[in-house]
């Protein structure tokens, strides 16, 4: 009985997702101690809205990384889609919101197609290829919206807060729209994960050449991974448009590196083929709570970025060390 219990415990603690979850729980406890009323509905709702863009983008980035790629353009791509939608919408024309949604979806999918082609079919290194496309998306966003601005139809606000369009307006505890979006994102990945594409994403990320030799169209799978990522980018753009009612070409400038770090902190291996997209949610929450802890600790703004960077480096280093330790353990088991 004890041996079975020890094996179960070792299996649980030996997974990177378990360590990520443990760190998240510790973060929540620390923030709850530092902030009064942390578990109030309004506080939790506010945190969810603030953390939402990083959470969703980290999920999309996680899919790309698992497939053996990387997207250095997700922040600027989101900003471009946002600028296009807020440019199209006219508060006096209700149907312009529908047009903005359709055009925004088309633009988002286009970013995924372009990134997927240059990485999957042209075989360019993902870091260089998507870093280059990030400047293309930024240039288009600046062309569409040179200065921050834009408009929004009244019903579009419901994509951020259902109470804005009269849904249960008298209640303070209506289900957060951000949570609804998060559930939709999780369902999307849950469905894809159970398909052949979902299995192939892991296979291609684990070993591209072997996957190709076994008959898998690796370029097509990487294209699909970037397309899935573009859907998550689109969700964030819609949410931001509804929240702010305007767009800015530079809104996603600082997001990209945070998104990549969140995915890695969530236990997704940079080498590809390993990790859980849902764990990227925990990684994004950890990253977000880090900034809150720094704020509550009274650290001046001049040092907040430095401290955040050091914590991110420590988290990524621990993730890499975990992977190395797992490989050594595997090799030792084989040799024995």
C-alpha positions, 0 to 999 in steps of 0.5 A: 500500500505504501509503495503504491502511495509513494509511486502515485506521489512521485508521479504527481510531483514529477510532472512539470504541471504539478510544480506549476500549479504549486507555484500558482497556489503559493502566489495566490496565497501571498496576494490574498495575504497582501490584499484585503478582499482578494476573494471578493467577486468584484476583485476576482472579476477585475483580475480576470479582465486584467489577466485575460489577454496574457492568458489567451495569448499564452494558450495560443503560443503554447500550441505553436511551441508544442508544434516546434515553432514560436510566434514573435508576432502575436502581440503586434498581430493582436494590435493590428486586428484590433486597429482594423476592427475599431477603424471599421466600426461606426457607432451610428451603424449597428451592422458595422460591428458585424463587418468588423468581426468578420474582417477582423477574423479574416485578418487574424487568420491571414496572420496565421497563414503567413506565419505558417507558410514562412515557418512550415513551407519555406523552412525559415527559423521561427524566431527570425520569420515571425520577428520579421512578420511582427514588423509587417503587422506593426506597419499595417496597424500604424497605417490603419491607426497612426494615432490611438483611436477608433470607434465602437458600436454599442452592442459590441461592448457585450464582448467585454461585459454583458451588463453593458448591453443590459444583460442582468444589468442590476446584478453585480455577480453576472458571469464574467465575459472573460470567463466565458471567452476562456471557456470557449478557448479551452473548448476549442483546444479540447476539441482539436486535441482529440483530433488527428491534428492535435496528436500530430502537433505533438508528434511534429514538435517532438521530432519533425524529421521522424514525423515527416518520414512516417508520412505526416505533412509536417508543414501543414501541421505547423500551418494549422498550429499557427492558424489555431494561434491566430484564433486565440489572437482574434479572441483577445483583439475582440475583447480589447476592442470591447473593453477600450472602444479604441485601438492602438498599434503599440498595444501589444508591444510588451505582450509578446515576450510575456506571452512566451515566458508565460507558456514556458513557466506553464511547463511547455518545453521550448524544444517542442512536443511537450507540455499542456496548453491548459498549463499555460493558463497557470503560467500566465496567472503566475506571471500576472501575480508576480507584478501584483506581488511586486506592487504590494511589496512597495518596490519602486517602479524603477526596479519593478521591471528588473525584479520581474525579469529576474523572476521570469529568468528563474522560472524559465531556468527551473523549467529547463533544469526540470527537463534536463533532470527528466532526461538524465533520469530516463537515460539512467533508467535505460542504462540500468 
